[in-house]
Amino acid sequence: LKSVKLISNSTLPLDRDRVVVDEYLRVPDTKGRVYALGDCAASLSDKLPPTATVAEQQALYLSECFNKYYSKLDVVDEKNRDVEVPLPGNVTPALMPWNALSFLNKILCKSAPEFQYKNRGAMASMGFGGGVTDLKKTD
């Protein structure tokens, strides 16, 4: 995949034309104020494929972090200018992609402050009423 010019022309640290992130999806040396996700983010510790499933789970992880933890620090306030954004508390991975079944996430997954990708397997449609699935490597 070729990165978009916004990423390749940025001054952010890059790895294979993707923005380097830590286990909290934060860009290093930004005091926890810059985040990257999806196919423009590259974690050095956990090589994840640039797919929509990964991006979706990263987005749900960051939304929970912003709503539960990061919103407590007013980054616009001048007195917090040099304060690093604190690390989040425990976040439950989004194994279930549907809100109606999201209660199962807490039952099936362990919460942790770091982003955790959960593989749901793979599925492909093969025309009307047909398809194949691969559930061998699911979490």
Secondary structure, DSSP 8 states (H G I E B T S, - for coil): ----HHHHTSSS-EETTEEEE-TTSB-TTSTT--B--GGGEEESSS-----HHHHHHHHHHHHHHHHHTGGGS-TTSGGGTT--------B------SGGGTHHHHHHS--BSS-------EEEE-STT-EEEE-TT--
